[in-house]
Amino acid sequence: MNYNIISYLLYLTITVFITVYIGWFLYKNGWLHLKSIFGTEEDLAKKLNQLFLTGYYLLNIGYAVISVSAWPPIENLTQVFTSVSYRAGNIILLLGVMHYFNIWITSTYGKKLLTNN
């Protein structure tokens, strides 16, 4: 039995599910945050929210697929669960960092961008 294939499938399934679920959740609820920053510029807030979602999906799913190539050989079920949980934890941390970075950027520079135009 090839434990690497099982690990890859399990990891990619978990990662894609978490990425899509959290991405959609943040997209729906992030609209309120962006709307509060951009005020009457609702079209700009909507487009920026869509841009964040697209970048979020591309970056996270791309990272997940690329990270699979760096795995060492897996020889037993214990290593399957250890590897999958470690790598899934990494992607969840990346999601959290990206989320707070986007909030900081939009909060800090969003209003400045509108006042300079």
C-alpha positions in Angstrom: 0.0 0.0 0.0 1.3 3.4 -0.9 0.9 5.6 2.1 2.1 8.7 0.2 -0.9 8.6 -2.2 -3.3 8.2 0.7 -1.7 11.1 2.5 -1.8 13.3 -0.6 -5.5 12.6 -1.2 -6.4 13.1 2.4 -4.4 16.3 2.7 -5.7 17.8 -0.6 -9.3 17.0 0.3 -9.0 18.6 3.7 -7.1 21.6 2.4 -9.4 22.3 -0.5 -12.5 21.9 1.7 -11.1 24.3 4.4 -9.9 26.8 1.8 -13.2 26.9 -0.1 -15.4 26.9 3.1 -13.4 29.6 4.9 -12.9 31.6 1.7 -16.6 31.7 1.0 -17.3 32.6 4.7 -14.8 35.5 4.6 -16.1 36.6 1.3 -19.7 36.9 2.6 -18.7 38.6 5.8 -15.8 40.6 4.5 -18.2 42.6 2.4 -19.4 44.4 5.5 -15.9 45.3 6.6 -15.0 46.6 3.1 -18.3 48.5 2.8 -17.6 50.2 6.2 -14.2 51.3 4.9 -15.2 52.4 1.4 -18.6 53.9 2.3 -20.4 55.0 -0.8 -17.9 53.3 -3.1 -19.8 50.0 -2.9 -18.7 48.9 -6.4 -15.0 49.3 -5.4 -15.7 47.3 -2.2 -17.4 44.6 -4.1 -14.6 44.3 -6.7 -11.9 44.3 -4.0 -13.8 41.6 -2.1 -13.9 39.4 -5.3 -10.3 40.1 -6.0 -9.4 39.0 -2.4 -11.4 35.8 -2.9 -9.7 34.9 -6.2 -6.2 35.6 -4.8 -7.0 33.7 -1.7 -8.1 30.6 -3.6 -5.2 30.7 -6.0 -2.6 31.2 -3.3 -3.8 28.6 -0.9 -4.7 25.8 -3.3 -1.5 26.5 -5.2 0.5 26.3 -1.9 -1.2 23.1 -1.0 -0.5 21.4 -4.3 3.2 22.6 -4.3 3.8 21.5 -0.7 2.8 17.9 -1.6 6.0 17.6 -3.7 8.2 18.3 -0.7 6.9 15.4 1.4 9.3 12.6 2.4 8.3 9.0 1.9 5.6 7.8 4.3 5.9 4.3 5.6 3.0 3.8 8.1 -0.4 5.1 9.2 1.1 7.1 12.1 3.2 9.0 9.6 0.1 9.6 7.4 -1.8 11.3 10.2 1.3 13.2 11.4 2.1 14.5 8.0 -1.5 15.4 7.1 -2.1 17.2 10.4 1.2 19.1 10.3 0.6 20.3 6.7 -3.1 21.0 7.3 -2.0 23.1 10.3 0.4 25.0 8.2 -2.2 25.9 5.6 -4.6 27.0 8.4 -2.0 29.2 9.9 -1.3 30.7 6.4 -5.1 31.4 6.0 -5.2 33.2 9.4 -2.1 35.3 8.6 -3.5 36.2 5.2 -6.8 37.2 6.7 -5.4 39.5 9.3 -3.0 41.0 6.7 -5.9 41.8 4.4 -7.8 43.4 7.3 -4.8 45.5 8.3 -4.1 46.6 4.7 -7.7 47.5 3.9 -8.2 49.3 7.3 -4.9 51.2 7.1 -4.8 52.2 3.4 -8.4 51.9 2.3 -9.5 55.3 3.6 -6.2 57.0 2.7 -6.7 55.8 -0.9 -10.1 57.3 -1.1 -9.1 60.6 0.4 -6.2 61.0 -2.0 -8.3 60.7 -5.1 
